[in-house]
Each structure stands twice: as C-alpha cells, then as structure tokens.
Amino acid sequence: MAERVSLDDRLAWHTRPGRGRACRSAFERTGGDTLRGRIQRRLDEAVEIFETDRLLYDVEVEAMTAWIRRLVAFDAYCARRDARLR
C-alpha cells in the first residue's frame, strides 16, 4: 500500500523548492490518473457546463423575443378593438 502524502507535502515542492519530500509522482494517482489528466477533465466539465448554460441562454433570449413580439401584437389588437368601440 502506498504511503499517503499530505497536500502540504505535495505542494511544498512547488512552493518551497528544496524543502519537503514531495516528488513529481505525488501528483499521480493509481491507474495513471495524472494531475494533467484530472485538470483536463475538470476543464472539459467546465466547458460543457458553460456551453449548456450558453445554449439555455440563447433559448431564453429567443423565447423572450417571441413573447415580446406577441405582446406587442396583442397590444396593437387591443388598441384597434378599443378604437372601434368608441
């Protein structure tokens, strides 16, 4: 079983060169799950969330535009109707 290395020890190599006992392999997990791979997956997830939010925003803007168009048309209809009744 591999020795557990604290986060402080893992980061000491980067923040205080020459101190700590961390080595580059401290940033790797079993099965070849490297730090770069984990970061890339997190970035991919963030981009996916951003793209989904952007698509939802586009749909909402389009729906709001259509709603305003219908509201203006209804207002014009009511104005014509009220003008005929006078």
C-alpha positions in Angstrom: 0.0 0.0 0.0 1.4 3.4 -1.0 2.3 5.9 1.7 -0.2 8.8 2.0 1.4 12.1 1.3 -0.3 15.2 2.7 -1.3 18.1 0.5 1.1 20.3 2.2 4.0 17.9 1.4 2.8 17.5 -2.2 2.7 21.3 -2.7 5.9 22.0 -0.8 8.0 21.0 -3.8 6.3 23.8 -5.8 6.0 26.5 -3.2 9.3 26.0 -1.3 11.9 24.5 -3.6 14.4 22.3 -1.8 12.1 21.7 1.2 9.7 18.9 1.7 9.9 15.3 0.5 7.4 15.6 -2.3 8.3 14.2 -5.7 6.5 14.5 -9.1 4.9 11.1 -8.6 3.0 12.6 -5.6 0.7 14.2 -8.1 -0.2 10.9 -9.8 -2.9 8.6 -8.7 -3.2 4.9 -9.3 -4.1 3.8 -12.8 -2.1 6.6 -14.5 -4.6 9.3 -13.3 -2.1 12.2 -13.6 -2.6 15.8 -12.4 -2.7 16.9 -16.1 -5.5 14.4 -16.8 -7.5 15.4 -13.8 -7.1 19.1 -14.7 -8.1 18.4 -18.4 -11.2 16.5 -17.2 -12.2 19.4 -14.9 -11.7 21.9 -17.8 -13.8 19.8 -20.1 -16.5 19.6 -17.5 -16.4 23.4 -17.0 -16.6 24.0 -20.8 -19.5 21.6 -21.1 -21.4 23.4 -18.3 -20.6 26.8 -19.9 -21.8 25.6 -23.4 -25.0 24.2 -21.8 -25.6 27.4 -20.0 -25.0 29.4 -23.2 -27.5 27.3 -25.1 -30.1 27.7 -22.4 -29.4 31.5 -22.5 -29.9 31.5 -26.3 -33.2 29.6 -26.0 -34.4 32.0 -23.3 -33.5 35.1 -25.3 -35.3 33.7 -28.4 -38.3 32.8 -26.3 -38.4 36.3 -24.7 -38.1 37.9 -28.1 -41.0 35.9 -29.4 -43.0 36.7 -26.3 -42.4 40.4 -26.7 -43.4 40.2 -30.3 -46.7 38.5 -29.4 -47.3 41.0 -26.6 -46.8 44.0 -29.0 -49.2 42.3 -31.5 -51.8 41.8 -28.8 -51.4 45.4 -27.6 -52.0 46.5 -31.2 -55.0 44.3 -31.5 -56.5 45.7 -28.2 -55.9 49.3 -29.4 -57.7 48.6 -32.7 -60.5 46.9 -30.9 -60.9 49.7 -28.4 -60.8 52.3 -31.3 -63.7 50.5 -33.0 -65.8 50.5 -29.8 -65.5 54.3 -29.3 
